[in-house]
Structure formats: C-alpha cells, structure tokens
Amino acid sequence: MKLISLAVLMLSVAATPALAEDWVLATVSDDSSAALLIDVDTIGDEAGGIHGLRVLTVMKVTTQSFDALVSDVRVDCGAHKIRVGRTSAHDLTGKQLLVEEDGPELGWDAVTPGSNYDTVVKMVCQETPMSKAHYGAKMPIAKVRAELVRRGS
C-alpha cells in the first residue's frame, strides 16, 4: 500500500505544470549594452491597474560574476511607476547563481520617460504593442548577448 501511495505522489508531482515562460524582447539600450525582455506569460492583473511580471535584463559585458538578472516587477499603469522585487542573478546558460529577496523598504519608483523601463511599462499597460520578437520558454541569455555584441560592432 505504501508503494502505491508513493507512486501516486510521484505522478502528481511529475504532472505539476512548470512555470510557463515566453520571453519577448522589450527594448535594447541606446548603446546596445543591455536588453530587457518580458516574460509575457507572467503578466498578471492585480487590483487598481497594477500588473506583476518577470523582466530579464541581459548585459553585453559585465564585470560581475553573472550575465543576467531576472526581476519580479510590479507596474502601476495609472501612476506610471514600477517596483522591482525579488531579483536573481544568472550565468549565460540560465543557471541561477544568487538571489536577492524583495526588501520591504524598497518602494515604487517613477519611470523616466524614454528609458528602457518606460518601454516595458508602455507594453505591459498596452500603450504600445508588444514586440513580436519572441525567444520561447528558455531564458535566451547567450543568444541575446550575441545579438548585443553584433549590434555594437
């Protein structure tokens, strides 16, 4: 009987769906030093026009021990503000290296017009169309970095 219970438990865990991901290019910095991508499958509606989502920032060159950051972000469409929460650092393969938990002392920040996050906010708030540059489910860190290098050449 214990063996059957264990098998049922293992099947239910195996059948649990993975977090969906669909990385879409949102913007590239003017100097091609970084790109921001939105995981459109994580865009959610909260009360009061606030949307939660994940944002991937890929750097062309870094002096850090990581190649990209994934941040949980909230966007307030009405106030045109963002709040960056939990952030994790990743290498070129997408392997998570470290995590910085959300600090309750971190509040909402106004978005600078014309900035990379301004583009993200406008897409999430449906003020501009979502980019058609989809990269699929796997974090495209190496691919986006290669594209940044080509742009900067």
Beta strands, then each sheet from edge to edge (+ up, - down):
strand 1: 23-28
strand 2: 34-45
strand 3: 50-59
strand 4: 68-76
strand 5: 81-90
strand 6: 96-100
strand 7: 109-110
strand 8: 134-136
sheet 1: 6+ 5- 4+ 3- 2+ 1- 8+
sheet 2: 6+ 5- 7+
end
